[in-house]
Every structure is written in C-alpha cells, then in structure tokens.
C-alpha cells in the first residue's frame, strides 16, 4: 500500500468512530444565568405554595440544585428574591387589560376575562400569590398593588362604570365587587387542580379545559351581567 494511503478497512473504522462530544459550555447557556433562572423558577413555586414566611433561601437553593450563597449572590436576600420572582411572574399582568380597537365596554370586559382565564391557566401561581399576600396588609402587598395590580384593577372598574353609563349593566352592580367576583371565579379552578382532577377528572393543564372555561365565563357575563338590546 503506498505511503499516506489508508486501507479500506481503516477508512471504514474511522467513519464509524463516534464524534467527540461537544463541550457543554458551548452548547448550553451560561451556568451562572441558568442557575439564576432555576432559582427564580423554584422561588415562584415556593412562594405560591407555602407563602413568603414558609419559604427559605436554603429550601429554594435545594430545589434549584444550587448552593445557598449563589441565591444571595444573585438576589441579596429573601426579600430581594421575592421581588425578582414577582417581577418575572407579574410582568404580563398589565397587558391583560389592553383594549382591542373599536370595541364596546362589555366586549372589552369579556375579552379581558378570557385573557385572564388563559393567563391564570398557564400561570396559576399568580392568583395563589395574590390570595396569600392579599389576606393581610404588608409591604409585599403594597408592592404588587403599586407595580402591577392597581392600574389593571382600575381599568376594569372604569369599564364597568362605562357599561353602566351605556345602560348595558344594571346601575346597582358595584364594579369593584364585580372585579373580585371575576378574579375569584376566573381563577379558582386553576387554584384547586388536585380537587378538580380527583372529583371529576378535570385536567386543568389541557388547553381544551381553559378554552371551555373561558367560554363559560363569556356565557355567564353575556347572559347574566350585560343587558341585551331590545
């Protein structure tokens, strides 16, 4: 065989050799960024399930698979972690009330409720945290209200007032109470996922479930709250 030439068997064996594995540092995100994101995911779950008092940075570190000092490195304290987690979780809430062009107040309210149901179905931690933090006054509740909740709450109440002025909602309906009825009714199913599953086999993670529930909320509003034109 001439120098520099490979036998057929040798060439075949080279082709069959597995390629060296690519460095994980090249194909995955920055370990530091990945750790921060895992901490936030674990924190959101913990704050929604056991509340602020029941959550510890040590427990979050274990759940995220990182060291406790890394939690403090990224967020400084449990309070700093809570705020960062809430900023991730609640950042899209104000967009739920964005009005569609050329729609009446009742149509806008219905659209907001449908978006709310879909949002809570995908992020049940939101209303679980609202329920926990809303039970007693605290700086954390004030933070959520000022930063994320007050403006959309006010928008919904103003829309109901507008519907009352247009004569399509009864004047004796208190808009602020209706807001809390919508918040409770629109989210309860996704707060009690185990109850729904064990009692009637309802899978709250299915898109078909959230869509059916959004349609139910629409039907109740259109046939119960809003007056039909004669």
C-alpha positions as CSV (number, residue, x, y, z in Angstrom):
1,X,0.0,0.0,0.0
2,X,1.5,3.4,-1.0
3,X,2.7,5.7,1.8
4,X,-0.1,8.1,3.0
5,X,-2.9,5.8,1.7
6,X,-5.3,4.2,4.2
7,X,-6.8,0.8,3.7
8,X,-10.5,0.4,3.0
9,X,-10.9,-1.2,6.4
10,X,-9.1,1.6,8.2
11,X,-11.1,4.3,6.4
12,X,-14.3,2.5,7.4
13,X,-13.3,2.2,11.0
14,X,-12.6,6.0,11.1
15,X,-16.0,6.7,9.7
16,X,-17.7,4.5,12.3
17,X,-16.0,6.1,15.3
18,X,-18.3,8.3,17.3
19,X,-17.6,12.0,17.1
20,X,-16.2,13.7,20.2
21,X,-19.0,15.1,22.4
22,X,-19.3,18.9,22.1
23,X,-18.4,20.9,25.1
24,X,-21.4,21.7,27.2
25,X,-20.0,25.1,27.8
26,X,-20.5,25.7,24.1
27,X,-24.0,24.3,23.6
28,X,-25.7,25.3,26.8
29,X,-26.5,28.7,28.4
30,X,-24.1,30.3,30.8
31,X,-24.1,28.2,34.0
32,X,-24.5,31.4,36.1
33,X,-27.5,32.5,34.0
34,X,-29.0,29.0,34.1
35,X,-28.6,28.9,37.9
36,X,-30.3,32.3,38.3
37,X,-33.3,31.1,36.2
38,X,-33.6,27.9,38.1
39,X,-33.6,29.8,41.4
40,X,-36.4,32.1,40.1
41,X,-38.5,29.1,39.0
42,X,-38.1,27.4,42.4
43,X,-38.8,30.6,44.2
44,X,-42.1,31.3,42.3
45,X,-43.2,27.7,43.1
46,X,-42.3,28.0,46.8
47,X,-43.8,31.5,47.3
48,X,-47.1,30.3,45.7
49,X,-47.3,27.0,47.6
50,X,-46.1,27.9,51.1
51,X,-46.0,31.7,51.1
52,X,-43.3,34.2,52.0
53,X,-43.0,33.1,55.6
54,X,-42.8,29.4,54.8
55,X,-40.1,29.9,52.1
56,X,-36.4,29.8,52.9
57,X,-33.5,30.6,50.7
58,X,-31.9,27.3,51.7
59,X,-35.0,25.4,50.5
60,X,-35.1,27.3,47.3
61,X,-31.4,26.5,46.7
62,X,-32.0,22.8,47.3
63,X,-35.0,22.9,44.9
64,X,-32.9,24.7,42.2
65,X,-29.9,22.5,42.7
66,X,-27.6,25.3,43.6
67,X,-25.8,26.5,46.7
68,X,-27.4,28.9,49.1
69,X,-24.6,31.5,48.7
70,X,-25.5,31.6,45.0
71,X,-29.1,32.7,45.9
72,X,-27.7,35.6,48.0
73,X,-25.1,36.4,45.3
74,X,-27.9,37.0,42.7
75,X,-30.6,38.5,44.8
76,X,-29.1,39.7,48.1
77,X,-31.8,38.5,50.4
78,X,-35.1,36.6,50.5
79,X,-36.9,39.9,50.1
80,X,-34.8,40.7,47.0
81,X,-35.5,37.2,45.6
82,X,-39.2,37.7,46.3
83,X,-39.3,40.9,44.3
84,X,-37.3,39.5,41.4
85,X,-39.7,36.5,41.3
86,X,-42.7,38.7,41.4
87,X,-41.3,40.8,38.6
88,X,-41.0,37.7,36.4
89,X,-44.4,36.4,37.3
90,X,-46.5,39.5,37.2
91,X,-44.8,41.4,34.3
92,X,-47.5,40.5,31.8
93,X,-50.5,41.3,34.1
94,X,-50.9,44.9,32.9
95,X,-51.2,43.7,29.3
96,X,-54.3,41.6,30.1
97,X,-56.4,44.8,30.1
98,X,-55.1,46.2,26.8
99,X,-58.3,47.2,25.0
100,X,-59.0,46.0,21.5
101,X,-59.7,48.6,18.9
102,X,-63.3,49.8,18.4
103,X,-64.9,47.5,21.0
104,X,-67.7,48.4,23.4
105,X,-67.1,48.3,27.2
106,X,-69.0,45.0,27.6
107,X,-67.0,43.4,24.7
108,X,-63.7,44.7,26.3
109,X,-64.6,43.3,29.7
110,X,-65.4,39.9,28.2
111,X,-62.1,39.9,26.2
112,X,-60.2,40.8,29.4
113,X,-61.9,38.0,31.3
114,X,-61.0,35.5,28.6
115,X,-57.4,36.6,28.6
116,X,-57.3,36.4,32.3
117,X,-58.6,32.8,32.3
118,X,-56.0,31.8,29.8
119,X,-53.2,33.6,31.7
120,X,-54.1,32.0,35.0
121,X,-54.4,28.6,33.4
122,X,-50.8,29.0,32.3
123,X,-49.6,30.7,35.4
124,X,-51.7,29.6,38.4
125,X,-49.0,30.9,40.8
126,X,-50.3,34.4,40.1
127,X,-53.6,34.2,41.8
128,X,-52.2,31.8,44.5
129,X,-49.7,34.5,45.5
130,X,-52.4,37.3,45.3
131,X,-54.6,35.2,47.6
132,X,-51.8,34.7,50.1
133,X,-50.5,38.3,50.0
134,X,-53.9,39.8,49.9
135,X,-55.0,38.2,53.2
136,X,-53.2,40.8,55.3
137,X,-51.6,44.3,54.8
138,X,-47.9,44.1,54.1
139,X,-45.2,45.9,52.2
140,X,-45.3,43.0,49.7
141,X,-48.9,43.5,49.0
142,X,-48.3,47.3,48.5
143,X,-45.5,46.4,46.1
144,X,-47.8,44.2,44.0
145,X,-50.6,46.7,44.0
146,X,-48.5,49.7,43.1
147,X,-46.4,48.0,40.5
148,X,-48.8,45.5,38.8
149,X,-52.3,45.4,40.1
150,X,-53.7,48.8,40.8
151,X,-53.8,50.0,37.2
152,X,-55.5,46.9,35.7
153,X,-57.9,46.8,38.6
154,X,-58.8,50.4,38.0
155,X,-59.2,49.8,34.2
156,X,-61.7,47.0,34.7
157,X,-63.7,49.0,37.3
158,X,-63.8,52.0,34.9
159,X,-65.0,49.8,32.0
160,X,-67.9,48.5,34.1
161,X,-68.8,52.1,35.0
162,X,-68.8,52.9,31.3
163,X,-71.1,50.0,30.6
164,X,-73.4,51.2,33.3
165,X,-73.5,54.7,31.7
166,X,-74.3,53.0,28.4
167,X,-77.2,51.2,30.0
168,X,-75.9,47.6,29.5
169,X,-75.0,46.9,33.1
170,X,-77.5,47.4,35.9
171,X,-76.8,50.5,38.0
172,X,-77.0,48.7,41.3
173,X,-73.9,46.5,40.4
174,X,-70.9,47.6,42.3
175,X,-68.0,47.5,39.8
176,X,-65.3,46.9,42.4
177,X,-67.2,43.9,43.8
178,X,-67.7,42.5,40.2
179,X,-63.9,42.8,39.8
180,X,-63.3,40.4,42.7
181,X,-66.1,38.1,41.5
182,X,-64.2,37.8,38.2
183,X,-60.9,37.3,40.0
184,X,-62.3,34.5,42.1
185,X,-64.5,32.8,39.6
186,X,-61.9,33.0,36.8
187,X,-59.1,31.5,38.8
188,X,-60.5,29.1,41.3
189,X,-60.4,26.1,39.0
190,X,-56.7,26.5,38.4
191,X,-56.0,27.1,42.2
192,X,-57.5,23.7,43.1
193,X,-56.1,21.5,40.4
194,X,-56.0,18.3,42.6
195,X,-59.6,18.8,43.6
196,X,-60.7,19.2,40.0
197,X,-58.8,16.1,39.0
198,X,-59.9,13.9,41.8
199,X,-63.5,14.9,41.8
200,X,-64.3,15.0,38.1
201,X,-61.2,14.0,36.3
202,X,-60.6,17.6,35.0
203,X,-57.2,18.2,33.7
204,X,-56.6,21.9,34.2
205,X,-53.3,21.8,32.2
206,X,-55.2,21.0,28.9
207,X,-55.8,23.8,26.5
208,X,-59.3,22.4,25.9
209,X,-60.1,22.9,29.6
210,X,-59.0,26.5,29.8
211,X,-60.8,27.3,26.5
212,X,-64.0,25.7,27.7
213,X,-63.7,27.6,31.0
214,X,-63.1,30.9,29.1
215,X,-66.3,30.2,27.0
216,X,-68.2,29.5,30.2
217,X,-67.1,32.9,31.7
218,X,-68.1,34.6,28.5
219,X,-71.5,33.0,28.5
220,X,-72.2,33.9,32.2
221,X,-71.2,37.6,31.5
222,X,-73.1,37.9,28.3
223,X,-76.3,36.3,29.6
224,X,-76.1,37.3,33.2
225,X,-74.4,40.7,33.6
226,X,-75.0,42.5,30.4
227,X,-78.4,43.6,29.3
228,X,-79.4,42.6,25.8
229,X,-80.6,45.3,23.4
230,X,-84.4,45.2,22.9
